[in-house]
Amino acid sequence: MQTLLLVRHAIAEARGPAWPDDTVRPLTEKGEVRMQEIARRLKALGETADVVVSSPLKRAKDTALILTRQWASSSDVEELDALAPGHTPAQTMAAVAEEATGDRIALVGHEPDLGQFAAWLIGAKQPLLFKKGGVARIDLEALSRPREGQLIWLATPRLLRRGK
């Protein structure tokens, strides 16, 4: 059994003249604080990962680093281009299956791609909606058997932070 924790990056700086290159937009201080709370809550619930894989965009990598620090993960964050915006669910799954190892894998990405990927994994027709900092758990018999996944839970950031 494989468990995927799909995580949308935390609140980032707004797009605009201050950040003309979207790939380097960082998290806001509020985004960092809230993601730390979410990561602590997930750990308290026993919902952590052995491996954390991130989009190469800064806001996703920063989110992934918060997760690994809070979870005391022994591994560094792995970057995966297929988690960046613009990839199909099949492309993302192929890259995850090839690159990520472990029974529990956290994938940090972006909307709308993350919601489309989640829907594809469970065979849904409509994308799942991830708020910034939102998390879903999907269990699969094997990474080689997508579209047969089971959505265990989908949580908004507010719901995850309430447990503090």
C-alpha positions as CSV (number, residue, x, y, z in Angstrom):
1,M,0.0,0.0,0.0
2,Q,1.3,3.5,-0.9
3,T,0.1,6.6,0.8
4,L,0.3,9.9,-1.0
5,L,-0.1,13.2,0.9
6,L,-0.8,15.9,-1.6
7,V,0.0,19.3,-0.3
8,R,-0.6,22.7,-1.9
9,H,2.1,25.2,-1.2
10,A,1.4,27.7,1.6
11,I,0.4,31.3,1.2
12,A,3.0,33.0,-1.1
13,E,3.8,36.6,-2.0
14,A,1.4,38.0,-4.6
15,R,2.2,37.9,-8.3
16,G,3.1,41.3,-9.7
17,P,5.9,43.8,-10.3
18,A,7.7,42.8,-7.0
19,W,7.9,39.2,-8.2
20,P,8.2,39.3,-12.0
21,D,9.7,35.8,-12.0
22,D,6.9,33.5,-10.7
23,T,9.3,30.7,-10.0
24,V,11.1,32.6,-7.2
25,R,8.0,33.9,-5.4
26,P,8.6,33.0,-1.7
27,L,6.1,32.2,1.1
28,T,4.8,35.1,3.2
29,E,5.5,35.2,6.9
30,K,1.9,34.3,7.5
31,G,2.2,31.4,5.0
32,E,5.3,30.1,6.9
33,V,3.6,30.3,10.3
34,R,0.4,28.6,9.1
35,M,2.3,25.8,7.4
36,Q,4.3,25.1,10.5
37,E,1.0,24.8,12.4
38,I,-0.4,22.4,9.7
39,A,2.8,20.3,9.7
40,R,2.7,20.0,13.5
41,R,-1.0,19.0,13.4
42,L,-0.3,16.4,10.7
43,K,2.5,15.0,12.8
44,A,0.2,14.8,15.9
45,L,-2.3,12.9,13.8
46,G,0.4,10.5,12.6
47,E,0.0,11.8,9.0
48,T,3.6,12.3,8.0
49,A,5.7,11.0,5.1
50,D,9.0,9.2,4.7
51,V,9.8,11.2,1.6
52,V,8.9,14.8,0.7
53,V,8.9,15.6,-3.0
54,S,8.4,19.2,-4.3
55,S,7.8,21.2,-7.3
56,P,11.0,23.2,-8.1
57,L,9.3,26.5,-7.6
58,K,10.4,28.4,-4.5
59,R,7.1,28.6,-2.7
60,A,6.6,24.8,-3.0
61,K,10.2,24.0,-1.9
62,D,9.8,26.3,1.1
63,T,6.6,24.5,2.0
64,A,8.3,21.1,1.6
65,L,11.2,22.3,3.9
66,I,8.8,23.2,6.6
67,L,7.2,19.8,6.4
68,T,10.6,18.0,6.7
69,R,11.7,20.1,9.6
70,Q,8.5,19.7,11.6
71,W,8.4,16.0,10.8
72,A,12.1,15.4,11.6
73,S,12.3,13.7,8.3
74,S,15.7,12.1,7.7
75,S,15.7,12.9,4.0
76,D,16.1,16.1,2.1
77,V,13.4,17.5,-0.1
78,E,13.5,15.9,-3.5
79,E,12.6,18.2,-6.5
80,L,10.5,16.9,-9.3
81,D,9.8,19.0,-12.4
82,A,6.6,17.2,-13.0
83,L,5.1,18.8,-9.9
84,A,5.6,22.3,-11.5
85,P,2.6,23.8,-13.2
86,G,1.7,22.6,-16.7
87,H,2.1,18.8,-16.4
88,T,-0.6,16.3,-17.0
89,P,-1.6,13.8,-14.3
90,A,-0.1,11.0,-16.3
91,Q,3.2,12.8,-16.6
92,T,3.2,13.6,-12.9
93,M,2.4,10.0,-12.0
94,A,5.1,8.6,-14.2
95,A,7.7,10.9,-12.7
96,V,6.6,10.2,-9.1
97,A,6.7,6.4,-9.8
98,E,10.1,6.6,-11.3
99,E,11.7,9.0,-8.7
100,A,10.0,8.7,-5.4
101,T,10.5,5.8,-3.1
102,G,8.8,4.9,0.2
103,D,5.4,3.8,1.5
104,R,4.4,7.3,2.5
105,I,5.2,10.1,0.1
106,A,4.3,13.8,0.4
107,L,4.0,15.7,-2.9
108,V,4.0,19.5,-2.7
109,G,2.6,21.3,-5.8
110,H,0.3,23.9,-7.2
111,E,-3.3,24.4,-8.3
112,P,-5.0,23.7,-10.5
113,D,-2.6,20.8,-11.4
114,L,-2.7,19.3,-7.9
115,G,-6.5,19.1,-7.9
116,Q,-6.5,17.5,-11.3
117,F,-3.8,15.0,-10.3
118,A,-5.8,14.1,-7.2
119,A,-9.0,13.6,-9.2
120,W,-7.1,11.5,-11.7
121,L,-5.7,9.3,-9.0
122,I,-9.1,8.4,-7.6
123,G,-10.9,8.3,-10.9
124,A,-13.0,11.4,-10.3
125,K,-14.4,13.5,-13.2
126,Q,-13.9,16.9,-11.4
127,P,-10.7,18.2,-9.9
128,L,-10.4,18.4,-6.1
129,L,-10.0,21.9,-4.7
130,F,-6.9,22.6,-2.7
131,K,-6.7,25.9,-0.7
132,K,-3.2,27.2,-0.1
133,G,-1.8,24.8,2.6
134,G,-4.6,22.2,2.0
135,V,-3.7,18.5,2.2
136,A,-5.3,15.3,0.9
137,R,-4.4,11.7,1.7
138,I,-4.8,9.2,-1.1
139,D,-4.0,5.5,-0.7
140,L,-3.1,3.3,-3.7
141,E,-2.4,-0.4,-3.9
142,A,0.7,0.6,-5.9
143,L,2.0,3.7,-7.7
144,S,1.8,1.6,-10.9
145,R,-2.0,1.4,-10.4
146,P,-3.3,5.0,-10.6
147,R,-7.0,5.8,-11.1
148,E,-7.7,3.2,-8.5
149,G,-6.7,5.3,-5.5
150,Q,-8.9,5.9,-2.5
151,L,-9.4,9.4,-1.1
152,I,-9.0,8.9,2.7
153,W,-9.4,12.6,3.6
154,L,-9.1,16.1,2.2
155,A,-8.6,18.9,4.7
156,T,-8.5,22.7,4.4
157,P,-5.7,24.6,6.2
158,R,-8.2,26.0,8.6
159,L,-9.4,22.6,9.6
160,L,-5.9,21.3,10.1
161,R,-4.9,24.4,12.2
162,R,-7.9,24.1,14.5
163,G,-6.4,21.1,16.3
164,K,-3.7,23.1,17.9
